Amino acid sequence: MIVKAIWNGKVIAKTDKPVNVEGNYYFPPEAVNKKYIKETDTHTVCHWKGTASYYDIVVDGNTNKDAAWYYPNPSSMANNIKDHIAFWKGVTIEKED
């Protein structure tokens, strides 16, 4: 299965090795097109995964604030998603078999 993250008509990420956690697809860092993401100062805490950091998605001058997140130092229970990036806020996830 190939999974893509698409926003504003652009493929932000594409992988055949997604990790699904709580209904969210996490993309390996190398599967994400870094030209479309910009690190922010936003952080949130998940009671079992740890502290998440966020990216804005920027496509053709349009910004989707804090629309991607990742766990740089997850808890041991979530180590399989370390540095993997997930998306929300209108980012479309498409799956192909």
LINBELNOR-V199354 format. One record per backbone hydrogen bond with DSSP energy under -0.5 kcal/mol. NH is the residue of the N-H (numbers start at 1). CO is the residue of the C=O. Records with the same first field share a line. If there is no record, write none. Layout:
BEGIN
NH->CO, CO
END
This chain:
BEGIN
2->96
3->15
4->94
5->13
6->4, 92
7->10
10->7
12->5, 10
13->5
14->31
15->3
19->26
20->18
21->19, 24
24->21
26->19, 24
27->85
31->28
32->29
33->12
34->32
36->33
37->34
38->56
40->54
44->52
46->50
50->46
52->44, 50
53->70
54->42
55->68
56->38
57->64
58->36, 56
59->57, 62
62->59
64->57
65->63
67->55, 64
68->55
69->86
70->53
71->81, 84
72->70
74->71
75->49
78->75
79->76
81->78
82->79
83->71
84->81
85->27
86->69
88->67
91->88
92->6
94->4, 92
96->2
END
